[in-house]
């Protein structure tokens, strides 16, 4: 089943032109990037080609089917800077249900039950601080968040970093309009 990502890549060779334009300018200057809600890895793979050789990319995708596609794309593209992590970020550690659009999970599952309603897989959620310790990482310089309505909760998880301007990453995120309207 085709979706907007597939169609855009097939027809134009690019997806989300505005974000890509920004990322093309910033990636050569950063060494640590977190792709939160990595989906199939489009932005992570873009980072792979543009970041310096010592760059590190952590791609978070909690949905098992999408996580497998992410790993497949990492392998097919021989990406060496990307580490795929099958968890979701949050402001607290817990386990939650992911909700998807019935059998069509390609657009994007959500941790927000009101958004789609049909429950799917279970997701493990961790805080950014837990990830830093578990993977022995530095605070990312850039974070991209695309999580279908769960943006605010993830931003709360980054609150300590954002309060300390010397540690604050650049954060770009997509707001999920259906969730905002409720």
Secondary structure by P-SEA (a helix, b strand, c coil): cccaaaaaaaaccccaaaaaaaaaaccccccbbbbccccccaaaaaaaacccccbbbbbbbccaaaaaaaaaaaaaaccccbbbbcccccccbbbbbbbcccccccccccccccccccccbbbbbbcaaaaaaaaccccccbbbbbcccaaaaaaaaaaaaaaccccccbbbbbbbcccccc
